[in-house]
Amino acid sequence: MKSENITASNSPATIDGASLHVLPTPPTIHLKTADDVRLEMAKVYRDMRRGDIDMGDGTKLVYVLGQLNKAIETTLIEARMESLERTLNARKKS
């Protein structure tokens, strides 16, 4: 049986609640940095070009990734501004 081979390989697996079949667990997608998001966007683009992902679905995924990228950029800019403000305030006190 195919599901027995999957579980025997020590790879992560998920059990489908409806059919109780063992399914391979999808790989973790790292989206912590702008570069991570860029790489995922490129992967989605390539998948759309190959026809692995429907263009409509891929467009939606890339939109969400773009929004995530904006959030990452905003967080970085805020952190840099706070650091600059602390430095300026420390210099004013000196």
PyMOL Python script that loads the backbone (N, CA, C, O; Angstrom):
from pymol import cmd

cmd.read_pdbstr("""\
ATOM      1  N   MET A   1       0.844  -1.176   0.000  1.00  0.00           N
ATOM      2  CA  MET A   1       0.000   0.000   0.000  1.00  0.00           C
ATOM      3  C   MET A   1       0.886   1.235   0.000  1.00  0.00           C
ATOM      4  O   MET A   1       1.904   1.257   0.692  1.00  0.00           O
ATOM      5  N   LYS A   2       0.527   2.259  -0.756  1.00  0.00           N
ATOM      6  CA  LYS A   2       1.329   3.448  -0.936  1.00  0.00           C
ATOM      7  C   LYS A   2       1.542   4.205   0.376  1.00  0.00           C
ATOM      8  O   LYS A   2       2.653   4.666   0.635  1.00  0.00           O
ATOM      9  N   SER A   3       0.511   4.346   1.207  1.00  0.00           N
ATOM     10  CA  SER A   3       0.644   5.107   2.451  1.00  0.00           C
ATOM     11  C   SER A   3       1.628   4.448   3.419  1.00  0.00           C
ATOM     12  O   SER A   3       2.251   5.140   4.225  1.00  0.00           O
ATOM     13  N   GLU A   4       1.775   3.131   3.354  1.00  0.00           N
ATOM     14  CA  GLU A   4       2.740   2.452   4.214  1.00  0.00           C
ATOM     15  C   GLU A   4       4.160   2.843   3.848  1.00  0.00           C
ATOM     16  O   GLU A   4       5.014   2.972   4.725  1.00  0.00           O
ATOM     17  N   ASN A   5       4.423   3.034   2.555  1.00  0.00           N
ATOM     18  CA  ASN A   5       5.754   3.434   2.119  1.00  0.00           C
ATOM     19  C   ASN A   5       6.098   4.834   2.606  1.00  0.00           C
ATOM     20  O   ASN A   5       7.248   5.102   2.955  1.00  0.00           O
ATOM     21  N   ILE A   6       5.134   5.714   2.634  1.00  0.00           N
ATOM     22  CA  ILE A   6       5.364   7.086   3.080  1.00  0.00           C
ATOM     23  C   ILE A   6       5.747   7.094   4.555  1.00  0.00           C
ATOM     24  O   ILE A   6       6.708   7.761   4.936  1.00  0.00           O
ATOM     25  N   THR A   7       5.016   6.367   5.384  1.00  0.00           N
ATOM     26  CA  THR A   7       5.290   6.389   6.819  1.00  0.00           C
ATOM     27  C   THR A   7       6.589   5.679   7.158  1.00  0.00           C
ATOM     28  O   THR A   7       7.222   5.993   8.166  1.00  0.00           O
ATOM     29  N   ALA A   8       6.989   4.738   6.339  1.00  0.00           N
ATOM     30  CA  ALA A   8       8.205   3.990   6.625  1.00  0.00           C
ATOM     31  C   ALA A   8       9.463   4.802   6.328  1.00  0.00           C
ATOM     32  O   ALA A   8      10.545   4.433   6.786  1.00  0.00           O
ATOM     33  N   SER A   9       9.353   5.896   5.576  1.00  0.00           N
ATOM     34  CA  SER A   9      10.536   6.658   5.181  1.00  0.00           C
ATOM     35  C   SER A   9      10.970   7.686   6.208  1.00  0.00           C
ATOM     36  O   SER A   9      11.938   8.409   5.971  1.00  0.00           O
ATOM     37  N   ASN A  10      10.285   7.776   7.346  1.00  0.00           N
ATOM     38  CA  ASN A  10      10.601   8.736   8.399  1.00  0.00           C
ATOM     39  C   ASN A  10      10.434  10.184   7.969  1.00  0.00           C
ATOM     40  O   ASN A  10      10.964  11.080   8.627  1.00  0.00           O
ATOM     41  N   SER A  11       9.714  10.439   6.886  1.00  0.00           N
ATOM     42  CA  SER A  11       9.453  11.811   6.483  1.00  0.00           C
ATOM     43  C   SER A  11       8.189  12.306   7.187  1.00  0.00           C
ATOM     44  O   SER A  11       7.319  11.505   7.531  1.00  0.00           O
ATOM     45  N   PRO A  12       8.082  13.622   7.403  1.00  0.00           N
ATOM     46  CA  PRO A  12       6.886  14.146   8.059  1.00  0.00           C
ATOM     47  C   PRO A  12       5.647  13.783   7.252  1.00  0.00           C
ATOM     48  O   PRO A  12       5.683  13.751   6.022  1.00  0.00           O
ATOM     49  N   ALA A  13       4.560  13.513   7.950  1.00  0.00           N
ATOM     50  CA  ALA A  13       3.328  13.130   7.267  1.00  0.00           C
ATOM     51  C   ALA A  13       2.138  13.738   7.994  1.00  0.00           C
ATOM     52  O   ALA A  13       2.210  14.057   9.180  1.00  0.00           O
ATOM     53  N   THR A  14       1.049  13.889   7.262  1.00  0.00           N
ATOM     54  CA  THR A  14      -0.199  14.408   7.788  1.00  0.00           C
ATOM     55  C   THR A  14      -1.277  13.395   7.473  1.00  0.00           C
ATOM     56  O   THR A  14      -1.250  12.780   6.407  1.00  0.00           O
ATOM     57  N   ILE A  15      -2.232  13.206   8.381  1.00  0.00           N
ATOM     58  CA  ILE A  15      -3.350  12.305   8.124  1.00  0.00           C
ATOM     59  C   ILE A  15      -4.537  13.139   7.675  1.00  0.00           C
ATOM     60  O   ILE A  15      -4.975  14.052   8.375  1.00  0.00           O
ATOM     61  N   ASP A  16      -5.053  12.807   6.490  1.00  0.00           N
ATOM     62  CA  ASP A  16      -6.239  13.482   5.959  1.00  0.00           C
ATOM     63  C   ASP A  16      -7.433  13.087   6.810  1.00  0.00           C
ATOM     64  O   ASP A  16      -7.759  11.904   6.912  1.00  0.00           O
ATOM     65  N   GLY A  17      -8.088  14.065   7.422  1.00  0.00           N
ATOM     66  CA  GLY A  17      -9.203  13.796   8.330  1.00  0.00           C
ATOM     67  C   GLY A  17     -10.392  13.142   7.654  1.00  0.00           C
ATOM     68  O   GLY A  17     -11.109  12.373   8.293  1.00  0.00           O
ATOM     69  N   ALA A  18     -10.623  13.424   6.382  1.00  0.00           N
ATOM     70  CA  ALA A  18     -11.786  12.874   5.689  1.00  0.00           C
ATOM     71  C   ALA A  18     -11.561  11.426   5.263  1.00  0.00           C
ATOM     72  O   ALA A  18     -12.425  10.575   5.475  1.00  0.00           O
ATOM     73  N   SER A  19     -10.413  11.146   4.668  1.00  0.00           N
ATOM     74  CA  SER A  19     -10.176   9.802   4.124  1.00  0.00           C
ATOM     75  C   SER A  19      -9.277   8.950   5.016  1.00  0.00           C
ATOM     76  O   SER A  19      -9.161   7.745   4.794  1.00  0.00           O
ATOM     77  N   LEU A  20      -8.646   9.546   6.010  1.00  0.00           N
ATOM     78  CA  LEU A  20      -7.696   8.890   6.904  1.00  0.00           C
ATOM     79  C   LEU A  20      -6.480   8.327   6.167  1.00  0.00           C
ATOM     80  O   LEU A  20      -5.832   7.396   6.646  1.00  0.00           O
ATOM     81  N   HIS A  21      -6.174   8.901   4.997  1.00  0.00           N
ATOM     82  CA  HIS A  21      -4.969   8.523   4.262  1.00  0.00           C
ATOM     83  C   HIS A  21      -3.803   9.361   4.767  1.00  0.00           C
ATOM     84  O   HIS A  21      -3.980  10.510   5.172  1.00  0.00           O
ATOM     85  N   VAL A  22      -2.621   8.782   4.740  1.00  0.00           N
ATOM     86  CA  VAL A  22      -1.410   9.498   5.127  1.00  0.00           C
ATOM     87  C   VAL A  22      -0.933  10.308   3.930  1.00  0.00           C
ATOM     88  O   VAL A  22      -0.714   9.771   2.844  1.00  0.00           O
ATOM     89  N   LEU A  23      -0.776  11.610   4.147  1.00  0.00           N
ATOM     90  CA  LEU A  23      -0.322  12.511   3.097  1.00  0.00           C
ATOM     91  C   LEU A  23       1.029  13.094   3.497  1.00  0.00           C
ATOM     92  O   LEU A  23       1.272  13.318   4.683  1.00  0.00           O
ATOM     93  N   PRO A  24       1.905  13.342   2.538  1.00  0.00           N
ATOM     94  CA  PRO A  24       3.166  13.991   2.904  1.00  0.00           C
ATOM     95  C   PRO A  24       2.889  15.408   3.391  1.00  0.00           C
ATOM     96  O   PRO A  24       2.048  16.107   2.825  1.00  0.00           O
ATOM     97  N   THR A  25       3.588  15.833   4.430  1.00  0.00           N
ATOM     98  CA  THR A  25       3.435  17.186   4.943  1.00  0.00           C
ATOM     99  C   THR A  25       4.170  18.143   4.012  1.00  0.00           C
ATOM    100  O   THR A  25       5.329  17.909   3.670  1.00  0.00           O
ATOM    101  N   PRO A  26       3.495  19.230   3.596  1.00  0.00           N
ATOM    102  CA  PRO A  26       4.175  20.173   2.711  1.00  0.00           C
ATOM    103  C   PRO A  26       5.369  20.818   3.418  1.00  0.00           C
ATOM    104  O   PRO A  26       5.363  20.961   4.640  1.00  0.00           O
ATOM    105  N   PRO A  27       6.376  21.202   2.662  1.00  0.00           N
ATOM    106  CA  PRO A  27       7.554  21.815   3.284  1.00  0.00           C
ATOM    107  C   PRO A  27       7.194  23.157   3.926  1.00  0.00           C
ATOM    108  O   PRO A  27       6.264  23.840   3.497  1.00  0.00           O
ATOM    109  N   THR A  28       7.943  23.512   4.950  1.00  0.00           N
ATOM    110  CA  THR A  28       7.744  24.797   5.604  1.00  0.00           C
ATOM    111  C   THR A  28       8.240  25.899   4.683  1.00  0.00           C
ATOM    112  O   THR A  28       9.314  25.793   4.091  1.00  0.00           O
ATOM    113  N   ILE A  29       7.452  26.955   4.569  1.00  0.00           N
ATOM    114  CA  ILE A  29       7.844  28.099   3.748  1.00  0.00           C
ATOM    115  C   ILE A  29       8.321  29.188   4.699  1.00  0.00           C
ATOM    116  O   ILE A  29       7.558  29.653   5.546  1.00  0.00           O
ATOM    117  N   HIS A  30       9.573  29.594   4.563  1.00  0.00           N
ATOM    118  CA  HIS A  30      10.141  30.633   5.419  1.00  0.00           C
ATOM    119  C   HIS A  30       9.854  32.001   4.810  1.00  0.00           C
ATOM    120  O   HIS A  30      10.253  32.281   3.680  1.00  0.00           O
ATOM    121  N   LEU A  31       9.161  32.848   5.563  1.00  0.00           N
ATOM    122  CA  LEU A  31       8.811  34.179   5.080  1.00  0.00           C
ATOM    123  C   LEU A  31       9.132  35.236   6.131  1.00  0.00           C
ATOM    124  O   LEU A  31       8.319  36.124   6.390  1.00  0.00           O
ATOM    125  N   LYS A  32      10.313  35.143   6.735  1.00  0.00           N
ATOM    126  CA  LYS A  32      10.680  36.068   7.802  1.00  0.00           C
ATOM    127  C   LYS A  32      11.390  37.315   7.299  1.00  0.00           C
ATOM    128  O   LYS A  32      11.381  38.345   7.974  1.00  0.00           O
ATOM    129  N   THR A  33      11.997  37.240   6.140  1.00  0.00           N
ATOM    130  CA  THR A  33      12.738  38.383   5.613  1.00  0.00           C
ATOM    131  C   THR A  33      12.201  38.748   4.227  1.00  0.00           C
ATOM    132  O   THR A  33      11.510  37.960   3.581  1.00  0.00           O
ATOM    133  N   ALA A  34      12.538  39.964   3.790  1.00  0.00           N
ATOM    134  CA  ALA A  34      12.138  40.401   2.454  1.00  0.00           C
ATOM    135  C   ALA A  34      12.725  39.471   1.392  1.00  0.00           C
ATOM    136  O   ALA A  34      12.088  39.211   0.371  1.00  0.00           O
ATOM    137  N   ASP A  35      13.930  38.974   1.632  1.00  0.00           N
ATOM    138  CA  ASP A  35      14.538  38.057   0.671  1.00  0.00           C
ATOM    139  C   ASP A  35      13.786  36.733   0.614  1.00  0.00           C
ATOM    140  O   ASP A  35      13.619  36.162  -0.464  1.00  0.00           O
ATOM    141  N   ASP A  36      13.328  36.241   1.767  1.00  0.00           N
ATOM    142  CA  ASP A  36      12.509  35.026   1.791  1.00  0.00           C
ATOM    143  C   ASP A  36      11.245  35.219   0.945  1.00  0.00           C
ATOM    144  O   ASP A  36      10.857  34.342   0.173  1.00  0.00           O
ATOM    145  N   VAL A  37      10.618  36.379   1.108  1.00  0.00           N
ATOM    146  CA  VAL A  37       9.381  36.678   0.373  1.00  0.00           C
ATOM    147  C   VAL A  37       9.682  36.776  -1.124  1.00  0.00           C
ATOM    148  O   VAL A  37       8.922  36.266  -1.947  1.00  0.00           O
ATOM    149  N   ARG A  38      10.787  37.429  -1.473  1.00  0.00           N
ATOM    150  CA  ARG A  38      11.179  37.549  -2.876  1.00  0.00           C
ATOM    151  C   ARG A  38      11.367  36.178  -3.515  1.00  0.00           C
ATOM    152  O   ARG A  38      10.912  35.933  -4.632  1.00  0.00           O
ATOM    153  N   LEU A  39      12.042  35.289  -2.793  1.00  0.00           N
ATOM    154  CA  LEU A  39      12.271  33.940  -3.317  1.00  0.00           C
ATOM    155  C   LEU A  39      10.956  33.181  -3.503  1.00  0.00           C
ATOM    156  O   LEU A  39      10.790  32.457  -4.484  1.00  0.00           O
ATOM    157  N   GLU A  40      10.026  33.345  -2.567  1.00  0.00           N
ATOM    158  CA  GLU A  40       8.725  32.669  -2.682  1.00  0.00           C
ATOM    159  C   GLU A  40       7.921  33.239  -3.846  1.00  0.00           C
ATOM    160  O   GLU A  40       7.245  32.497  -4.557  1.00  0.00           O
ATOM    161  N   MET A  41       7.994  34.569  -4.043  1.00  0.00           N
ATOM    162  CA  MET A  41       7.310  35.179  -5.187  1.00  0.00           C
ATOM    163  C   MET A  41       7.848  34.617  -6.501  1.00  0.00           C
ATOM    164  O   MET A  41       7.084  34.326  -7.422  1.00  0.00           O
ATOM    165  N   ALA A  42       9.157  34.471  -6.577  1.00  0.00           N
ATOM    166  CA  ALA A  42       9.778  33.919  -7.786  1.00  0.00           C
ATOM    167  C   ALA A  42       9.336  32.476  -8.007  1.00  0.00           C
ATOM    168  O   ALA A  42       9.110  32.060  -9.144  1.00  0.00           O
ATOM    169  N   LYS A  43       9.214  31.714  -6.924  1.00  0.00           N
ATOM    170  CA  LYS A  43       8.756  30.325  -7.046  1.00  0.00           C
ATOM    171  C   LYS A  43       7.324  30.268  -7.569  1.00  0.00           C
ATOM    172  O   LYS A  43       7.005  29.464  -8.445  1.00  0.00           O
ATOM    173  N   VAL A  44       6.466  31.127  -7.025  1.00  0.00           N
ATOM    174  CA  VAL A  44       5.073  31.166  -7.484  1.00  0.00           C
ATOM    175  C   VAL A  44       5.036  31.550  -8.966  1.00  0.00           C
ATOM    176  O   VAL A  44       4.289  30.955  -9.742  1.00  0.00           O
ATOM    177  N   TYR A  45       5.832  32.532  -9.355  1.00  0.00           N
ATOM    178  CA  TYR A  45       5.894  32.955 -10.762  1.00  0.00           C
ATOM    179  C   TYR A  45       6.293  31.788 -11.665  1.00  0.00           C
ATOM    180  O   TYR A  45       5.662  31.536 -12.692  1.00  0.00           O
ATOM    181  N   ARG A  46       7.354  31.081 -11.263  1.00  0.00           N
ATOM    182  CA  ARG A  46       7.798  29.927 -12.070  1.00  0.00           C
ATOM    183  C   ARG A  46       6.707  28.860 -12.141  1.00  0.00           C
ATOM    184  O   ARG A  46       6.490  28.259 -13.193  1.00  0.00           O
ATOM    185  N   ASP A  47       6.019  28.624 -11.014  1.00  0.00           N
ATOM    186  CA  ASP A  47       4.939  27.635 -11.006  1.00  0.00           C
ATOM    187  C   ASP A  47       3.798  28.057 -11.933  1.00  0.00           C
ATOM    188  O   ASP A  47       3.190  27.213 -12.591  1.00  0.00           O
ATOM    189  N   MET A  48       3.507  29.354 -11.988  1.00  0.00           N
ATOM    190  CA  MET A  48       2.468  29.839 -12.908  1.00  0.00           C
ATOM    191  C   MET A  48       2.905  29.645 -14.353  1.00  0.00           C
ATOM    192  O   MET A  48       2.120  29.201 -15.191  1.00  0.00           O
ATOM    193  N   ARG A  49       4.167  29.981 -14.643  1.00  0.00           N
ATOM    194  CA  ARG A  49       4.678  29.842 -16.014  1.00  0.00           C
ATOM    195  C   ARG A  49       4.628  28.393 -16.489  1.00  0.00           C
ATOM    196  O   ARG A  49       4.351  28.120 -17.657  1.00  0.00           O
ATOM    197  N   ARG A  50       4.903  27.457 -15.560  1.00  0.00           N
ATOM    198  CA  ARG A  50       4.870  26.028 -15.911  1.00  0.00           C
ATOM    199  C   ARG A  50       3.449  25.490 -15.965  1.00  0.00           C
ATOM    200  O   ARG A  50       3.222  24.407 -16.506  1.00  0.00           O
ATOM    201  N   GLY A  51       2.502  26.214 -15.422  1.00  0.00           N
ATOM    202  CA  GLY A  51       1.128  25.745 -15.383  1.00  0.00           C
ATOM    203  C   GLY A  51       0.807  24.924 -14.144  1.00  0.00           C
ATOM    204  O   GLY A  51      -0.263  24.320 -14.065  1.00  0.00           O
ATOM    205  N   ASP A  52       1.723  24.890 -13.168  1.00  0.00           N
ATOM    206  CA  ASP A  52       1.485  24.152 -11.926  1.00  0.00           C
ATOM    207  C   ASP A  52       0.490  24.868 -11.026  1.00  0.00           C
ATOM    208  O   ASP A  52      -0.203  24.233 -10.231  1.00  0.00           O
ATOM    209  N   ILE A  53       0.418  26.185 -11.150  1.00  0.00           N
ATOM    210  CA  ILE A  53      -0.532  27.001 -10.382  1.00  0.00           C
ATOM    211  C   ILE A  53      -1.344  27.816 -11.375  1.00  0.00           C
ATOM    212  O   ILE A  53      -0.788  28.405 -12.302  1.00  0.00           O
ATOM    213  N   ASP A  54      -2.650  27.849 -11.185  1.00  0.00           N
ATOM    214  CA  ASP A  54      -3.533  28.671 -12.007  1.00  0.00           C
ATOM    215  C   ASP A  54      -3.113  30.134 -11.895  1.00  0.00           C
ATOM    216  O   ASP A  54      -2.751  30.588 -10.809  1.00  0.00           O
ATOM    217  N   MET A  55      -3.156  30.872 -12.994  1.00  0.00           N
ATOM    218  CA  MET A  55      -2.741  32.282 -12.996  1.00  0.00           C
ATOM    219  C   MET A  55      -3.523  33.108 -11.976  1.00  0.00           C
ATOM    220  O   MET A  55      -2.947  33.965 -11.306  1.00  0.00           O
ATOM    221  N   GLY A  56      -4.806  32.865 -11.855  1.00  0.00           N
ATOM    222  CA  GLY A  56      -5.614  33.613 -10.884  1.00  0.00           C
ATOM    223  C   GLY A  56      -5.183  33.344  -9.456  1.00  0.00           C
ATOM    224  O   GLY A  56      -5.065  34.264  -8.647  1.00  0.00           O
ATOM    225  N   ASP A  57      -4.947  32.070  -9.149  1.00  0.00           N
ATOM    226  CA  ASP A  57      -4.487  31.709  -7.803  1.00  0.00           C
ATOM    227  C   ASP A  57      -3.087  32.257  -7.537  1.00  0.00           C
ATOM    228  O   ASP A  57      -2.806  32.761  -6.450  1.00  0.00           O
ATOM    229  N   GLY A  58      -2.217  32.154  -8.532  1.00  0.00           N
ATOM    230  CA  GLY A  58      -0.852  32.651  -8.380  1.00  0.00           C
ATOM    231  C   GLY A  58      -0.820  34.155  -8.169  1.00  0.00           C
ATOM    232  O   GLY A  58      -0.038  34.658  -7.362  1.00  0.00           O
ATOM    233  N   THR A  59      -1.671  34.872  -8.896  1.00  0.00           N
ATOM    234  CA  THR A  59      -1.751  36.318  -8.744  1.00  0.00           C
ATOM    235  C   THR A  59      -2.166  36.693  -7.330  1.00  0.00           C
ATOM    236  O   THR A  59      -1.625  37.629  -6.743  1.00  0.00           O
ATOM    237  N   LYS A  60      -3.127  35.961  -6.788  1.00  0.00           N
ATOM    238  CA  LYS A  60      -3.575  36.214  -5.411  1.00  0.00           C
ATOM    239  C   LYS A  60      -2.458  35.926  -4.410  1.00  0.00           C
ATOM    240  O   LYS A  60      -2.263  36.681  -3.457  1.00  0.00           O
ATOM    241  N   LEU A  61      -1.727  34.836  -4.627  1.00  0.00           N
ATOM    242  CA  LEU A  61      -0.615  34.504  -3.738  1.00  0.00           C
ATOM    243  C   LEU A  61       0.461  35.583  -3.779  1.00  0.00           C
ATOM    244  O   LEU A  61       0.977  35.991  -2.738  1.00  0.00           O
ATOM    245  N   VAL A  62       0.799  36.044  -4.982  1.00  0.00           N
ATOM    246  CA  VAL A  62       1.828  37.078  -5.120  1.00  0.00           C
ATOM    247  C   VAL A  62       1.358  38.383  -4.471  1.00  0.00           C
ATOM    248  O   VAL A  62       2.164  39.103  -3.882  1.00  0.00           O
ATOM    249  N   TYR A  63       0.072  38.689  -4.574  1.00  0.00           N
ATOM    250  CA  TYR A  63      -0.459  39.896  -3.920  1.00  0.00           C
ATOM    251  C   TYR A  63      -0.260  39.808  -2.401  1.00  0.00           C
ATOM    252  O   TYR A  63       0.215  40.753  -1.772  1.00  0.00           O
ATOM    253  N   VAL A  64      -0.625  38.669  -1.830  1.00  0.00           N
ATOM    254  CA  VAL A  64      -0.473  38.487  -0.377  1.00  0.00           C
ATOM    255  C   VAL A  64       1.003  38.553   0.005  1.00  0.00           C
ATOM    256  O   VAL A  64       1.351  39.152   1.023  1.00  0.00           O
ATOM    257  N   LEU A  65       1.865  37.950  -0.793  1.00  0.00           N
ATOM    258  CA  LEU A  65       3.299  38.017  -0.524  1.00  0.00           C
ATOM    259  C   LEU A  65       3.798  39.466  -0.595  1.00  0.00           C
ATOM    260  O   LEU A  65       4.656  39.868   0.190  1.00  0.00           O
ATOM    261  N   GLY A  66       3.265  40.235  -1.526  1.00  0.00           N
ATOM    262  CA  GLY A  66       3.633  41.653  -1.629  1.00  0.00           C
ATOM    263  C   GLY A  66       3.217  42.423  -0.388  1.00  0.00           C
ATOM    264  O   GLY A  66       3.964  43.271   0.100  1.00  0.00           O
ATOM    265  N   GLN A  67       2.025  42.132   0.126  1.00  0.00           N
ATOM    266  CA  GLN A  67       1.557  42.785   1.354  1.00  0.00           C
ATOM    267  C   GLN A  67       2.447  42.394   2.535  1.00  0.00           C
ATOM    268  O   GLN A  67       2.775  43.230   3.377  1.00  0.00           O
ATOM    269  N   LEU A  68       2.829  41.135   2.588  1.00  0.00           N
ATOM    270  CA  LEU A  68       3.725  40.668   3.644  1.00  0.00           C
ATOM    271  C   LEU A  68       5.075  41.373   3.544  1.00  0.00           C
ATOM    272  O   LEU A  68       5.665  41.748   4.557  1.00  0.00           O
ATOM    273  N   ASN A  69       5.555  41.547   2.326  1.00  0.00           N
ATOM    274  CA  ASN A  69       6.820  42.241   2.119  1.00  0.00           C
ATOM    275  C   ASN A  69       6.738  43.690   2.610  1.00  0.00           C
ATOM    276  O   ASN A  69       7.682  44.195   3.218  1.00  0.00           O
ATOM    277  N   LYS A  70       5.617  44.351   2.348  1.00  0.00           N
ATOM    278  CA  LYS A  70       5.428  45.719   2.844  1.00  0.00           C
ATOM    279  C   LYS A  70       5.450  45.760   4.365  1.00  0.00           C
ATOM    280  O   LYS A  70       6.020  46.679   4.953  1.00  0.00           O
ATOM    281  N   ALA A  71       4.838  44.782   4.998  1.00  0.00           N
ATOM    282  CA  ALA A  71       4.835  44.726   6.467  1.00  0.00           C
ATOM    283  C   ALA A  71       6.248  44.528   7.000  1.00  0.00           C
ATOM    284  O   ALA A  71       6.630  45.142   7.996  1.00  0.00           O
ATOM    285  N   ILE A  72       7.020  43.677   6.344  1.00  0.00           N
ATOM    286  CA  ILE A  72       8.413  43.451   6.762  1.00  0.00           C
ATOM    287  C   ILE A  72       9.212  44.738   6.605  1.00  0.00           C
ATOM    288  O   ILE A  72       9.960  45.117   7.507  1.00  0.00           O
ATOM    289  N   GLU A  73       9.059  45.417   5.462  1.00  0.00           N
ATOM    290  CA  GLU A  73       9.778  46.668   5.223  1.00  0.00           C
ATOM    291  C   GLU A  73       9.404  47.723   6.255  1.00  0.00           C
ATOM    292  O   GLU A  73      10.275  48.424   6.770  1.00  0.00           O
ATOM    293  N   THR A  74       8.117  47.840   6.559  1.00  0.00           N
ATOM    294  CA  THR A  74       7.657  48.819   7.543  1.00  0.00           C
ATOM    295  C   THR A  74       8.262  48.539   8.912  1.00  0.00           C
ATOM    296  O   THR A  74       8.688  49.464   9.604  1.00  0.00           O
ATOM    297  N   THR A  75       8.302  47.283   9.302  1.00  0.00           N
ATOM    298  CA  THR A  75       8.885  46.904  10.589  1.00  0.00           C
ATOM    299  C   THR A  75      10.365  47.272  10.640  1.00  0.00           C
ATOM    300  O   THR A  75      10.841  47.773  11.658  1.00  0.00           O
ATOM    301  N   LEU A  76      11.096  47.029   9.556  1.00  0.00           N
ATOM    302  CA  LEU A  76      12.517  47.374   9.513  1.00  0.00           C
ATOM    303  C   LEU A  76      12.730  48.879   9.572  1.00  0.00           C
ATOM    304  O   LEU A  76      13.622  49.353  10.276  1.00  0.00           O
ATOM    305  N   ILE A  77      11.926  49.626   8.844  1.00  0.00           N
ATOM    306  CA  ILE A  77      12.050  51.082   8.850  1.00  0.00           C
ATOM    307  C   ILE A  77      11.752  51.641  10.240  1.00  0.00           C
ATOM    308  O   ILE A  77      12.461  52.526  10.720  1.00  0.00           O
ATOM    309  N   GLU A  78      10.709  51.129  10.885  1.00  0.00           N
ATOM    310  CA  GLU A  78      10.378  51.583  12.248  1.00  0.00           C
ATOM    311  C   GLU A  78      11.533  51.302  13.210  1.00  0.00           C
ATOM    312  O   GLU A  78      11.873  52.153  14.031  1.00  0.00           O
ATOM    313  N   ALA A  79      12.130  50.131  13.117  1.00  0.00           N
ATOM    314  CA  ALA A  79      13.239  49.779  14.003  1.00  0.00           C
ATOM    315  C   ALA A  79      14.435  50.697  13.770  1.00  0.00           C
ATOM    316  O   ALA A  79      15.089  51.126  14.721  1.00  0.00           O
ATOM    317  N   ARG A  80      14.717  50.996  12.512  1.00  0.00           N
ATOM    318  CA  ARG A  80      15.842  51.891  12.203  1.00  0.00           C
ATOM    319  C   ARG A  80      15.574  53.311  12.697  1.00  0.00           C
ATOM    320  O   ARG A  80      16.468  53.972  13.225  1.00  0.00           O
ATOM    321  N   MET A  81      14.338  53.771  12.523  1.00  0.00           N
ATOM    322  CA  MET A  81      13.993  55.116  12.995  1.00  0.00           C
ATOM    323  C   MET A  81      14.105  55.205  14.514  1.00  0.00           C
ATOM    324  O   MET A  81      14.622  56.192  15.037  1.00  0.00           O
ATOM    325  N   GLU A  82      13.636  54.206  15.216  1.00  0.00           N
ATOM    326  CA  GLU A  82      13.750  54.194  16.673  1.00  0.00           C
ATOM    327  C   GLU A  82      15.214  54.205  17.105  1.00  0.00           C
ATOM    328  O   GLU A  82      15.575  54.881  18.068  1.00  0.00           O
ATOM    329  N   SER A  83      16.043  53.467  16.401  1.00  0.00           N
ATOM    330  CA  SER A  83      17.474  53.442  16.714  1.00  0.00           C
ATOM    331  C   SER A  83      18.091  54.817  16.486  1.00  0.00           C
ATOM    332  O   SER A  83      18.870  55.292  17.312  1.00  0.00           O
ATOM    333  N   LEU A  84      17.750  55.454  15.376  1.00  0.00           N
ATOM    334  CA  LEU A  84      18.263  56.797  15.096  1.00  0.00           C
ATOM    335  C   LEU A  84      17.796  57.800  16.150  1.00  0.00           C
ATOM    336  O   LEU A  84      18.574  58.637  16.607  1.00  0.00           O
ATOM    337  N   GLU A  85      16.535  57.710  16.528  1.00  0.00           N
ATOM    338  CA  GLU A  85      16.005  58.612  17.552  1.00  0.00           C
ATOM    339  C   GLU A  85      16.718  58.418  18.886  1.00  0.00           C
ATOM    340  O   GLU A  85      17.023  59.394  19.571  1.00  0.00           O
ATOM    341  N   ARG A  86      16.983  57.183  19.258  1.00  0.00           N
ATOM    342  CA  ARG A  86      17.722  56.918  20.503  1.00  0.00           C
ATOM    343  C   ARG A  86      19.125  57.510  20.434  1.00  0.00           C
ATOM    344  O   ARG A  86      19.608  58.106  21.398  1.00  0.00           O
ATOM    345  N   THR A  87      19.773  57.339  19.283  1.00  0.00           N
ATOM    346  CA  THR A  87      21.125  57.883  19.109  1.00  0.00           C
ATOM    347  C   THR A  87      21.109  59.400  19.198  1.00  0.00           C
ATOM    348  O   THR A  87      21.957  59.986  19.871  1.00  0.00           O
ATOM    349  N   LEU A  88      20.158  60.047  18.530  1.00  0.00           N
ATOM    350  CA  LEU A  88      20.059  61.511  18.569  1.00  0.00           C
ATOM    351  C   LEU A  88      19.761  62.008  19.979  1.00  0.00           C
ATOM    352  O   LEU A  88      20.352  62.987  20.433  1.00  0.00           O
ATOM    353  N   ASN A  89      18.858  61.343  20.659  1.00  0.00           N
ATOM    354  CA  ASN A  89      18.526  61.734  22.037  1.00  0.00           C
ATOM    355  C   ASN A  89      19.720  61.570  22.968  1.00  0.00           C
ATOM    356  O   ASN A  89      19.939  62.400  23.850  1.00  0.00           O
ATOM    357  N   ALA A  90      20.494  60.503  22.776  1.00  0.00           N
ATOM    358  CA  ALA A  90      21.684  60.290  23.595  1.00  0.00           C
ATOM    359  C   ALA A  90      22.723  61.379  23.344  1.00  0.00           C
ATOM    360  O   ALA A  90      23.399  61.823  24.272  1.00  0.00           O
ATOM    361  N   ARG A  91      22.849  61.806  22.097  1.00  0.00           N
ATOM    362  CA  ARG A  91      23.815  62.863  21.747  1.00  0.00           C
ATOM    363  C   ARG A  91      23.365  64.214  22.326  1.00  0.00           C
ATOM    364  O   ARG A  91      24.201  65.017  22.740  1.00  0.00           O
ATOM    365  N   LYS A  92      22.075  64.462  22.356  1.00  0.00           N
ATOM    366  CA  LYS A  92      21.551  65.708  22.915  1.00  0.00           C
ATOM    367  C   LYS A  92      21.837  65.789  24.408  1.00  0.00           C
ATOM    368  O   LYS A  92      22.102  66.871  24.931  1.00  0.00           O
ATOM    369  N   LYS A  93      21.786  64.668  25.088  1.00  0.00           N
ATOM    370  CA  LYS A  93      22.015  64.629  26.532  1.00  0.00           C
ATOM    371  C   LYS A  93      23.491  64.794  26.872  1.00  0.00           C
ATOM    372  O   LYS A  93      23.827  65.181  27.991  1.00  0.00           O
ATOM    373  N   SER A  94      24.377  64.506  25.920  1.00  0.00           N
ATOM    374  CA  SER A  94      25.833  64.579  26.188  1.00  0.00           C
ATOM    375  C   SER A  94      26.330  65.997  26.218  1.00  0.00           C
ATOM    376  O   SER A  94      27.520  66.230  26.429  1.00  0.00           O
TER     377      SER A  94
END
""", "prot")
cmd.dss("prot")
cmd.show_as("cartoon", "prot")
cmd.util.cbc("prot")
cmd.orient("prot")
